[in-house]
């Protein structure tokens, strides 16, 4: 496994783990951990997509991270 694969795998794994944990009610969908896992996972996956030069996935994962960051900020303000 090369560097790009490792970074991308970490990112996608964090996003999927957050989804799994939320789906089975281990973490709340408005909890800080959920947002942090999505921000971090999306950022890693976005960076991996940049290394691969995959523009559609750069947009997808970058947007994923930004939306999760906005959600976390809103959550912290409450």
PDB file of N, CA, C and O in Angstrom:
ATOM      1  N   UNK A   1       0.856  -1.171   0.000  1.00  0.00           N
ATOM      2  CA  UNK A   1       0.000   0.000   0.000  1.00  0.00           C
ATOM      3  C   UNK A   1       0.901   1.233   0.000  1.00  0.00           C
ATOM      4  O   UNK A   1       1.785   1.379   0.845  1.00  0.00           O
ATOM      5  N   UNK A   2       0.656   2.110  -0.962  1.00  0.00           N
ATOM      6  CA  UNK A   2       1.483   3.319  -1.032  1.00  0.00           C
ATOM      7  C   UNK A   2       0.887   4.433  -0.167  1.00  0.00           C
ATOM      8  O   UNK A   2      -0.183   4.269   0.420  1.00  0.00           O
ATOM      9  N   UNK A   3       1.582   5.551  -0.097  1.00  0.00           N
ATOM     10  CA  UNK A   3       1.204   6.679   0.751  1.00  0.00           C
ATOM     11  C   UNK A   3      -0.199   7.190   0.430  1.00  0.00           C
ATOM     12  O   UNK A   3      -1.005   7.414   1.333  1.00  0.00           O
ATOM     13  N   UNK A   4      -0.486   7.374  -0.856  1.00  0.00           N
ATOM     14  CA  UNK A   4      -1.796   7.883  -1.275  1.00  0.00           C
ATOM     15  C   UNK A   4      -2.906   6.945  -0.848  1.00  0.00           C
ATOM     16  O   UNK A   4      -3.935   7.390  -0.339  1.00  0.00           O
ATOM     17  N   UNK A   5      -2.708   5.651  -1.050  1.00  0.00           N
ATOM     18  CA  UNK A   5      -3.713   4.665  -0.631  1.00  0.00           C
ATOM     19  C   UNK A   5      -3.922   4.698   0.870  1.00  0.00           C
ATOM     20  O   UNK A   5      -5.055   4.601   1.343  1.00  0.00           O
ATOM     21  N   UNK A   6      -2.848   4.833   1.619  1.00  0.00           N
ATOM     22  CA  UNK A   6      -2.940   4.861   3.080  1.00  0.00           C
ATOM     23  C   UNK A   6      -3.742   6.075   3.555  1.00  0.00           C
ATOM     24  O   UNK A   6      -4.643   5.936   4.383  1.00  0.00           O
ATOM     25  N   UNK A   7      -3.422   7.253   3.039  1.00  0.00           N
ATOM     26  CA  UNK A   7      -4.133   8.478   3.413  1.00  0.00           C
ATOM     27  C   UNK A   7      -5.609   8.360   3.060  1.00  0.00           C
ATOM     28  O   UNK A   7      -6.471   8.670   3.882  1.00  0.00           O
ATOM     29  N   UNK A   8      -5.904   7.915   1.845  1.00  0.00           N
ATOM     30  CA  UNK A   8      -7.291   7.779   1.402  1.00  0.00           C
ATOM     31  C   UNK A   8      -8.048   6.750   2.228  1.00  0.00           C
ATOM     32  O   UNK A   8      -9.211   6.964   2.571  1.00  0.00           O
ATOM     33  N   UNK A   9      -7.408   5.649   2.547  1.00  0.00           N
ATOM     34  CA  UNK A   9      -8.037   4.594   3.338  1.00  0.00           C
ATOM     35  C   UNK A   9      -8.359   5.072   4.747  1.00  0.00           C
ATOM     36  O   UNK A   9      -9.428   4.770   5.278  1.00  0.00           O
ATOM     37  N   UNK A  10      -7.449   5.809   5.348  1.00  0.00           N
ATOM     38  CA  UNK A  10      -7.707   6.371   6.684  1.00  0.00           C
ATOM     39  C   UNK A  10      -8.926   7.300   6.629  1.00  0.00           C
ATOM     40  O   UNK A  10      -9.812   7.221   7.480  1.00  0.00           O
ATOM     41  N   UNK A  11      -8.960   8.166   5.634  1.00  0.00           N
ATOM     42  CA  UNK A  11     -10.066   9.106   5.501  1.00  0.00           C
ATOM     43  C   UNK A  11     -11.408   8.423   5.316  1.00  0.00           C
ATOM     44  O   UNK A  11     -12.367   8.712   6.032  1.00  0.00           O
ATOM     45  N   UNK A  12     -11.472   7.526   4.362  1.00  0.00           N
ATOM     46  CA  UNK A  12     -12.729   6.825   4.086  1.00  0.00           C
ATOM     47  C   UNK A  12     -13.139   5.970   5.284  1.00  0.00           C
ATOM     48  O   UNK A  12     -14.327   5.864   5.591  1.00  0.00           O
ATOM     49  N   UNK A  13     -12.177   5.366   5.953  1.00  0.00           N
ATOM     50  CA  UNK A  13     -12.484   4.539   7.125  1.00  0.00           C
ATOM     51  C   UNK A  13     -13.100   5.373   8.248  1.00  0.00           C
ATOM     52  O   UNK A  13     -14.035   4.925   8.912  1.00  0.00           O
ATOM     53  N   UNK A  14     -12.580   6.581   8.463  1.00  0.00           N
ATOM     54  CA  UNK A  14     -13.144   7.456   9.496  1.00  0.00           C
ATOM     55  C   UNK A  14     -14.578   7.853   9.162  1.00  0.00           C
ATOM     56  O   UNK A  14     -15.443   7.859  10.038  1.00  0.00           O
ATOM     57  N   UNK A  15     -14.827   8.182   7.911  1.00  0.00           N
ATOM     58  CA  UNK A  15     -16.185   8.554   7.498  1.00  0.00           C
ATOM     59  C   UNK A  15     -17.133   7.373   7.674  1.00  0.00           C
ATOM     60  O   UNK A  15     -18.232   7.532   8.205  1.00  0.00           O
ATOM     61  N   UNK A  16     -16.721   6.210   7.239  1.00  0.00           N
ATOM     62  CA  UNK A  16     -17.574   5.027   7.358  1.00  0.00           C
ATOM     63  C   UNK A  16     -17.773   4.608   8.807  1.00  0.00           C
ATOM     64  O   UNK A  16     -18.858   4.161   9.179  1.00  0.00           O
ATOM     65  N   UNK A  17     -16.745   4.745   9.621  1.00  0.00           N
ATOM     66  CA  UNK A  17     -16.879   4.419  11.042  1.00  0.00           C
ATOM     67  C   UNK A  17     -17.868   5.360  11.716  1.00  0.00           C
ATOM     68  O   UNK A  17     -18.695   4.923  12.516  1.00  0.00           O
ATOM     69  N   UNK A  18     -17.788   6.651  11.397  1.00  0.00           N
ATOM     70  CA  UNK A  18     -18.742   7.619  11.950  1.00  0.00           C
ATOM     71  C   UNK A  18     -20.164   7.252  11.533  1.00  0.00           C
ATOM     72  O   UNK A  18     -21.084   7.308  12.349  1.00  0.00           O
ATOM     73  N   UNK A  19     -20.345   6.881  10.282  1.00  0.00           N
ATOM     74  CA  UNK A  19     -21.663   6.483   9.771  1.00  0.00           C
ATOM     75  C   UNK A  19     -22.167   5.241  10.495  1.00  0.00           C
ATOM     76  O   UNK A  19     -23.321   5.197  10.921  1.00  0.00           O
ATOM     77  N   UNK A  20     -21.319   4.240  10.636  1.00  0.00           N
ATOM     78  CA  UNK A  20     -21.678   3.007  11.329  1.00  0.00           C
ATOM     79  C   UNK A  20     -22.063   3.289  12.781  1.00  0.00           C
ATOM     80  O   UNK A  20     -23.110   2.842  13.249  1.00  0.00           O
ATOM     81  N   UNK A  21     -21.221   4.023  13.482  1.00  0.00           N
ATOM     82  CA  UNK A  21     -21.477   4.316  14.896  1.00  0.00           C
ATOM     83  C   UNK A  21     -22.767   5.111  15.076  1.00  0.00           C
ATOM     84  O   UNK A  21     -23.504   4.891  16.037  1.00  0.00           O
ATOM     85  N   UNK A  22     -23.039   6.022  14.165  1.00  0.00           N
ATOM     86  CA  UNK A  22     -24.274   6.798  14.244  1.00  0.00           C
ATOM     87  C   UNK A  22     -25.493   5.940  13.901  1.00  0.00           C
ATOM     88  O   UNK A  22     -26.518   6.024  14.577  1.00  0.00           O
ATOM     89  N   UNK A  23     -25.389   5.132  12.876  1.00  0.00           N
ATOM     90  CA  UNK A  23     -26.512   4.296  12.452  1.00  0.00           C
ATOM     91  C   UNK A  23     -26.956   3.353  13.557  1.00  0.00           C
ATOM     92  O   UNK A  23     -28.152   3.121  13.738  1.00  0.00           O
ATOM     93  N   UNK A  24     -26.004   2.812  14.293  1.00  0.00           N
ATOM     94  CA  UNK A  24     -26.337   1.862  15.358  1.00  0.00           C
ATOM     95  C   UNK A  24     -26.407   2.528  16.737  1.00  0.00           C
ATOM     96  O   UNK A  24     -26.368   1.866  17.774  1.00  0.00           O
ATOM     97  N   UNK A  25     -26.513   3.871  16.710  1.00  0.00           N
ATOM     98  CA  UNK A  25     -26.777   4.671  17.915  1.00  0.00           C
ATOM     99  C   UNK A  25     -25.672   4.605  18.971  1.00  0.00           C
ATOM    100  O   UNK A  25     -25.947   4.722  20.165  1.00  0.00           O
ATOM    101  N   UNK A  26     -24.432   4.420  18.537  1.00  0.00           N
ATOM    102  CA  UNK A  26     -23.312   4.471  19.469  1.00  0.00           C
ATOM    103  C   UNK A  26     -22.838   5.905  19.683  1.00  0.00           C
ATOM    104  O   UNK A  26     -22.293   6.235  20.736  1.00  0.00           O
ATOM    105  N   UNK A  27     -23.049   6.755  18.675  1.00  0.00           N
ATOM    106  CA  UNK A  27     -22.761   8.179  18.800  1.00  0.00           C
ATOM    107  C   UNK A  27     -23.923   8.958  18.193  1.00  0.00           C
ATOM    108  O   UNK A  27     -24.624   8.460  17.312  1.00  0.00           O
ATOM    109  N   UNK A  28     -24.119  10.177  18.669  1.00  0.00           N
ATOM    110  CA  UNK A  28     -25.204  11.023  18.173  1.00  0.00           C
ATOM    111  C   UNK A  28     -24.786  11.739  16.896  1.00  0.00           C
ATOM    112  O   UNK A  28     -23.617  12.079  16.713  1.00  0.00           O
ATOM    113  N   UNK A  29     -25.758  11.962  16.015  1.00  0.00           N
ATOM    114  CA  UNK A  29     -25.448  12.651  14.760  1.00  0.00           C
ATOM    115  C   UNK A  29     -25.210  14.147  14.945  1.00  0.00           C
ATOM    116  O   UNK A  29     -24.801  14.829  14.006  1.00  0.00           O
ATOM    117  N   UNK A  30     -25.460  14.653  16.130  1.00  0.00           N
ATOM    118  CA  UNK A  30     -25.160  16.054  16.410  1.00  0.00           C
ATOM    119  C   UNK A  30     -24.069  16.184  17.479  1.00  0.00           C
ATOM    120  O   UNK A  30     -23.880  17.254  18.057  1.00  0.00           O
ATOM    121  N   UNK A  31     -23.364  15.093  17.730  1.00  0.00           N
ATOM    122  CA  UNK A  31     -22.292  15.098  18.720  1.00  0.00           C
ATOM    123  C   UNK A  31     -20.962  15.540  18.128  1.00  0.00           C
ATOM    124  O   UNK A  31     -20.722  15.413  16.927  1.00  0.00           O
ATOM    125  N   UNK A  32     -20.122  16.050  18.980  1.00  0.00           N
ATOM    126  CA  UNK A  32     -18.815  16.555  18.541  1.00  0.00           C
ATOM    127  C   UNK A  32     -17.964  15.466  17.888  1.00  0.00           C
ATOM    128  O   UNK A  32     -17.289  15.717  16.889  1.00  0.00           O
ATOM    129  N   UNK A  33     -17.995  14.259  18.451  1.00  0.00           N
ATOM    130  CA  UNK A  33     -17.192  13.166  17.889  1.00  0.00           C
ATOM    131  C   UNK A  33     -17.593  12.869  16.449  1.00  0.00           C
ATOM    132  O   UNK A  33     -16.735  12.653  15.594  1.00  0.00           O
ATOM    133  N   UNK A  34     -18.886  12.859  16.186  1.00  0.00           N
ATOM    134  CA  UNK A  34     -19.386  12.598  14.834  1.00  0.00           C
ATOM    135  C   UNK A  34     -18.849  13.642  13.853  1.00  0.00           C
ATOM    136  O   UNK A  34     -18.376  13.305  12.768  1.00  0.00           O
ATOM    137  N   UNK A  35     -18.928  14.914  14.251  1.00  0.00           N
ATOM    138  CA  UNK A  35     -18.437  15.982  13.372  1.00  0.00           C
ATOM    139  C   UNK A  35     -16.928  15.897  13.180  1.00  0.00           C
ATOM    140  O   UNK A  35     -16.440  16.046  12.059  1.00  0.00           O
ATOM    141  N   UNK A  36     -16.189  15.660  14.247  1.00  0.00           N
ATOM    142  CA  UNK A  36     -14.726  15.589  14.153  1.00  0.00           C
ATOM    143  C   UNK A  36     -14.296  14.419  13.264  1.00  0.00           C
ATOM    144  O   UNK A  36     -13.373  14.552  12.461  1.00  0.00           O
ATOM    145  N   UNK A  37     -14.960  13.291  13.408  1.00  0.00           N
ATOM    146  CA  UNK A  37     -14.628  12.135  12.559  1.00  0.00           C
ATOM    147  C   UNK A  37     -14.895  12.447  11.091  1.00  0.00           C
ATOM    148  O   UNK A  37     -14.114  12.056  10.224  1.00  0.00           O
ATOM    149  N   UNK A  38     -15.990  13.146  10.804  1.00  0.00           N
ATOM    150  CA  UNK A  38     -16.318  13.502   9.426  1.00  0.00           C
ATOM    151  C   UNK A  38     -15.383  14.573   8.870  1.00  0.00           C
ATOM    152  O   UNK A  38     -14.986  14.506   7.707  1.00  0.00           O
ATOM    153  N   UNK A  39     -15.033  15.549   9.684  1.00  0.00           N
ATOM    154  CA  UNK A  39     -14.085  16.584   9.240  1.00  0.00           C
ATOM    155  C   UNK A  39     -12.739  15.944   8.912  1.00  0.00           C
ATOM    156  O   UNK A  39     -12.178  16.167   7.839  1.00  0.00           O
ATOM    157  N   UNK A  40     -12.235  15.153   9.841  1.00  0.00           N
ATOM    158  CA  UNK A  40     -10.922  14.529   9.664  1.00  0.00           C
ATOM    159  C   UNK A  40     -10.929  13.531   8.508  1.00  0.00           C
ATOM    160  O   UNK A  40     -10.035  13.536   7.661  1.00  0.00           O
ATOM    161  N   UNK A  41     -11.937  12.689   8.488  1.00  0.00           N
ATOM    162  CA  UNK A  41     -12.043  11.704   7.419  1.00  0.00           C
ATOM    163  C   UNK A  41     -12.160  12.348   6.053  1.00  0.00           C
ATOM    164  O   UNK A  41     -11.491  11.937   5.104  1.00  0.00           O
ATOM    165  N   UNK A  42     -13.012  13.362   5.954  1.00  0.00           N
ATOM    166  CA  UNK A  42     -13.171  14.066   4.689  1.00  0.00           C
ATOM    167  C   UNK A  42     -11.897  14.758   4.257  1.00  0.00           C
ATOM    168  O   UNK A  42     -11.556  14.761   3.074  1.00  0.00           O
ATOM    169  N   UNK A  43     -11.189  15.345   5.213  1.00  0.00           N
ATOM    170  CA  UNK A  43      -9.934  16.029   4.895  1.00  0.00           C
ATOM    171  C   UNK A  43      -8.879  15.044   4.386  1.00  0.00           C
ATOM    172  O   UNK A  43      -8.188  15.321   3.405  1.00  0.00           O
ATOM    173  N   UNK A  44      -8.759  13.906   5.048  1.00  0.00           N
ATOM    174  CA  UNK A  44      -7.799  12.893   4.593  1.00  0.00           C
ATOM    175  C   UNK A  44      -8.176  12.377   3.205  1.00  0.00           C
ATOM    176  O   UNK A  44      -7.322  12.248   2.328  1.00  0.00           O
ATOM    177  N   UNK A  45      -9.457  12.083   3.017  1.00  0.00           N
ATOM    178  CA  UNK A  45      -9.905  11.580   1.717  1.00  0.00           C
ATOM    179  C   UNK A  45      -9.738  12.643   0.633  1.00  0.00           C
ATOM    180  O   UNK A  45      -9.404  12.317  -0.507  1.00  0.00           O
ATOM    181  N   UNK A  46      -9.967  13.903   0.977  1.00  0.00           N
ATOM    182  CA  UNK A  46      -9.764  14.997   0.022  1.00  0.00           C
ATOM    183  C   UNK A  46      -8.292  15.100  -0.367  1.00  0.00           C
ATOM    184  O   UNK A  46      -7.960  15.252  -1.542  1.00  0.00           O
ATOM    185  N   UNK A  47      -7.422  15.016   0.622  1.00  0.00           N
ATOM    186  CA  UNK A  47      -5.980  15.073   0.343  1.00  0.00           C
ATOM    187  C   UNK A  47      -5.560  13.896  -0.543  1.00  0.00           C
ATOM    188  O   UNK A  47      -4.776  14.063  -1.477  1.00  0.00           O
ATOM    189  N   UNK A  48      -6.084  12.719  -0.244  1.00  0.00           N
ATOM    190  CA  UNK A  48      -5.794  11.559  -1.090  1.00  0.00           C
ATOM    191  C   UNK A  48      -6.278  11.774  -2.513  1.00  0.00           C
ATOM    192  O   UNK A  48      -5.608  11.385  -3.469  1.00  0.00           O
ATOM    193  N   UNK A  49      -7.445  12.394  -2.650  1.00  0.00           N
ATOM    194  CA  UNK A  49      -7.989  12.681  -3.983  1.00  0.00           C
ATOM    195  C   UNK A  49      -7.133  13.712  -4.716  1.00  0.00           C
ATOM    196  O   UNK A  49      -6.961  13.637  -5.933  1.00  0.00           O
ATOM    197  N   UNK A  50      -6.601  14.672  -3.966  1.00  0.00           N
ATOM    198  CA  UNK A  50      -5.691  15.657  -4.570  1.00  0.00           C
ATOM    199  C   UNK A  50      -4.454  14.939  -5.096  1.00  0.00           C
ATOM    200  O   UNK A  50      -4.003  15.209  -6.209  1.00  0.00           O
ATOM    201  N   UNK A  51      -3.908  14.033  -4.302  1.00  0.00           N
ATOM    202  CA  UNK A  51      -2.721  13.286  -4.736  1.00  0.00           C
ATOM    203  C   UNK A  51      -3.007  12.448  -5.975  1.00  0.00           C
ATOM    204  O   UNK A  51      -2.127  12.241  -6.810  1.00  0.00           O
ATOM    205  N   UNK A  52      -4.243  11.968  -6.088  1.00  0.00           N
ATOM    206  CA  UNK A  52      -4.638  11.173  -7.262  1.00  0.00           C
ATOM    207  C   UNK A  52      -5.053  12.046  -8.444  1.00  0.00           C
ATOM    208  O   UNK A  52      -5.101  11.575  -9.580  1.00  0.00           O
ATOM    209  N   UNK A  53      -5.354  13.319  -8.176  1.00  0.00           N
ATOM    210  CA  UNK A  53      -5.809  14.213  -9.234  1.00  0.00           C
ATOM    211  C   UNK A  53      -7.250  13.966  -9.648  1.00  0.00           C
ATOM    212  O   UNK A  53      -7.617  14.221 -10.795  1.00  0.00           O
ATOM    213  N   UNK A  54      -8.065  13.474  -8.732  1.00  0.00           N
ATOM    214  CA  UNK A  54      -9.459  13.159  -9.024  1.00  0.00           C
ATOM    215  C   UNK A  54     -10.360  14.318  -8.602  1.00  0.00           C
ATOM    216  O   UNK A  54     -10.791  14.393  -7.451  1.00  0.00           O
ATOM    217  N   UNK A  55     -10.638  15.214  -9.538  1.00  0.00           N
ATOM    218  CA  UNK A  55     -11.383  16.440  -9.241  1.00  0.00           C
ATOM    219  C   UNK A  55     -12.763  16.175  -8.652  1.00  0.00           C
ATOM    220  O   UNK A  55     -13.128  16.842  -7.684  1.00  0.00           O
ATOM    221  N   UNK A  56     -13.555  15.232  -9.183  1.00  0.00           N
ATOM    222  CA  UNK A  56     -14.872  15.016  -8.578  1.00  0.00           C
ATOM    223  C   UNK A  56     -14.789  14.627  -7.096  1.00  0.00           C
ATOM    224  O   UNK A  56     -15.606  15.074  -6.291  1.00  0.00           O
ATOM    225  N   UNK A  57     -13.828  13.816  -6.743  1.00  0.00           N
ATOM    226  CA  UNK A  57     -13.688  13.400  -5.349  1.00  0.00           C
ATOM    227  C   UNK A  57     -13.047  14.482  -4.480  1.00  0.00           C
ATOM    228  O   UNK A  57     -13.288  14.530  -3.274  1.00  0.00           O
ATOM    229  N   UNK A  58     -12.245  15.337  -5.076  1.00  0.00           N
ATOM    230  CA  UNK A  58     -11.734  16.497  -4.342  1.00  0.00           C
ATOM    231  C   UNK A  58     -12.914  17.370  -3.924  1.00  0.00           C
ATOM    232  O   UNK A  58     -12.995  17.812  -2.778  1.00  0.00           O
ATOM    233  N   UNK A  59     -13.823  17.613  -4.862  1.00  0.00           N
ATOM    234  CA  UNK A  59     -15.011  18.424  -4.577  1.00  0.00           C
ATOM    235  C   UNK A  59     -15.887  17.737  -3.530  1.00  0.00           C
ATOM    236  O   UNK A  59     -16.332  18.378  -2.578  1.00  0.00           O
ATOM    237  N   UNK A  60     -16.134  16.446  -3.700  1.00  0.00           N
ATOM    238  CA  UNK A  60     -16.982  15.700  -2.763  1.00  0.00           C
ATOM    239  C   UNK A  60     -16.418  15.719  -1.353  1.00  0.00           C
ATOM    240  O   UNK A  60     -17.117  16.089  -0.410  1.00  0.00           O
ATOM    241  N   UNK A  61     -15.178  15.328  -1.202  1.00  0.00           N
ATOM    242  CA  UNK A  61     -14.585  15.207   0.122  1.00  0.00           C
ATOM    243  C   UNK A  61     -14.298  16.569   0.753  1.00  0.00           C
ATOM    244  O   UNK A  61     -14.409  16.728   1.968  1.00  0.00           O
ATOM    245  N   UNK A  62     -13.931  17.545  -0.071  1.00  0.00           N
ATOM    246  CA  UNK A  62     -13.733  18.892   0.444  1.00  0.00           C
ATOM    247  C   UNK A  62     -15.040  19.475   0.970  1.00  0.00           C
ATOM    248  O   UNK A  62     -15.072  20.087   2.038  1.00  0.00           O
ATOM    249  N   UNK A  63     -16.108  19.281   0.218  1.00  0.00           N
ATOM    250  CA  UNK A  63     -17.426  19.735   0.656  1.00  0.00           C
ATOM    251  C   UNK A  63     -17.854  19.010   1.921  1.00  0.00           C
ATOM    252  O   UNK A  63     -18.412  19.619   2.834  1.00  0.00           O
ATOM    253  N   UNK A  64     -17.594  17.718   1.975  1.00  0.00           N
ATOM    254  CA  UNK A  64     -17.928  16.902   3.147  1.00  0.00           C
ATOM    255  C   UNK A  64     -17.285  17.495   4.405  1.00  0.00           C
ATOM    256  O   UNK A  64     -17.941  17.655   5.434  1.00  0.00           O
ATOM    257  N   UNK A  65     -16.013  17.812   4.307  1.00  0.00           N
ATOM    258  CA  UNK A  65     -15.283  18.372   5.444  1.00  0.00           C
ATOM    259  C   UNK A  65     -15.806  19.748   5.839  1.00  0.00           C
ATOM    260  O   UNK A  65     -15.960  20.044   7.024  1.00  0.00           O
ATOM    261  N   UNK A  66     -16.077  20.578   4.853  1.00  0.00           N
ATOM    262  CA  UNK A  66     -16.557  21.931   5.138  1.00  0.00           C
ATOM    263  C   UNK A  66     -17.934  21.899   5.797  1.00  0.00           C
ATOM    264  O   UNK A  66     -18.176  22.619   6.766  1.00  0.00           O
ATOM    265  N   UNK A  67     -18.828  21.075   5.281  1.00  0.00           N
ATOM    266  CA  UNK A  67     -20.170  20.966   5.866  1.00  0.00           C
ATOM    267  C   UNK A  67     -20.081  20.447   7.297  1.00  0.00           C
ATOM    268  O   UNK A  67     -20.778  20.945   8.182  1.00  0.00           O
ATOM    269  N   UNK A  68     -19.232  19.455   7.528  1.00  0.00           N
ATOM    270  CA  UNK A  68     -19.063  18.929   8.886  1.00  0.00           C
ATOM    271  C   UNK A  68     -18.466  19.992   9.810  1.00  0.00           C
ATOM    272  O   UNK A  68     -18.842  20.076  10.979  1.00  0.00           O
ATOM    273  N   UNK A  69     -17.549  20.794   9.301  1.00  0.00           N
ATOM    274  CA  UNK A  69     -16.960  21.870  10.101  1.00  0.00           C
ATOM    275  C   UNK A  69     -18.017  22.908  10.475  1.00  0.00           C
ATOM    276  O   UNK A  69     -18.061  23.365  11.617  1.00  0.00           O
ATOM    277  N   UNK A  70     -18.855  23.276   9.530  1.00  0.00           N
ATOM    278  CA  UNK A  70     -19.938  24.222   9.817  1.00  0.00           C
ATOM    279  C   UNK A  70     -20.882  23.624  10.865  1.00  0.00           C
ATOM    280  O   UNK A  70     -21.326  24.323  11.776  1.00  0.00           O
ATOM    281  N   UNK A  71     -21.185  22.336  10.733  1.00  0.00           N
ATOM    282  CA  UNK A  71     -22.030  21.667  11.723  1.00  0.00           C
ATOM    283  C   UNK A  71     -21.411  21.687  13.113  1.00  0.00           C
ATOM    284  O   UNK A  71     -22.106  21.918  14.102  1.00  0.00           O
ATOM    285  N   UNK A  72     -20.117  21.448  13.189  1.00  0.00           N
ATOM    286  CA  UNK A  72     -19.429  21.473  14.482  1.00  0.00           C
ATOM    287  C   UNK A  72     -19.466  22.874  15.084  1.00  0.00           C
ATOM    288  O   UNK A  72     -19.709  23.028  16.281  1.00  0.00           O
ATOM    289  N   UNK A  73     -19.228  23.881  14.273  1.00  0.00           N
ATOM    290  CA  UNK A  73     -19.260  25.266  14.768  1.00  0.00           C
ATOM    291  C   UNK A  73     -20.647  25.603  15.290  1.00  0.00           C
ATOM    292  O   UNK A  73     -20.780  26.185  16.366  1.00  0.00           O
ATOM    293  N   UNK A  74     -21.684  25.241  14.535  1.00  0.00           N
ATOM    294  CA  UNK A  74     -23.048  25.480  14.996  1.00  0.00           C
ATOM    295  C   UNK A  74     -23.321  24.760  16.314  1.00  0.00           C
ATOM    296  O   UNK A  74     -23.957  25.301  17.218  1.00  0.00           O
ATOM    297  N   UNK A  75     -22.828  23.536  16.397  1.00  0.00           N
ATOM    298  CA  UNK A  75     -23.007  22.727  17.615  1.00  0.00           C
ATOM    299  C   UNK A  75     -22.320  23.367  18.808  1.00  0.00           C
ATOM    300  O   UNK A  75     -22.871  23.376  19.908  1.00  0.00           O
ATOM    301  N   UNK A  76     -21.131  23.898  18.605  1.00  0.00           N
ATOM    302  CA  UNK A  76     -20.373  24.509  19.696  1.00  0.00           C
ATOM    303  C   UNK A  76     -20.999  25.829  20.159  1.00  0.00           C
ATOM    304  O   UNK A  76     -20.851  26.216  21.318  1.00  0.00           O
ATOM    305  N   UNK A  77     -21.690  26.512  19.258  1.00  0.00           N
ATOM    306  CA  UNK A  77     -22.343  27.779  19.621  1.00  0.00           C
ATOM    307  C   UNK A  77     -23.602  27.583  20.446  1.00  0.00           C
ATOM    308  O   UNK A  77     -24.058  28.509  21.116  1.00  0.00           O
ATOM    309  N   UNK A  78     -24.165  26.387  20.401  1.00  0.00           N
ATOM    310  CA  UNK A  78     -25.411  26.123  21.138  1.00  0.00           C
ATOM    311  C   UNK A  78     -25.159  25.898  22.608  1.00  0.00           C
ATOM    312  O   UNK A  78     -26.100  25.664  23.366  1.00  0.00           O
TER     313      UNK A  78
END
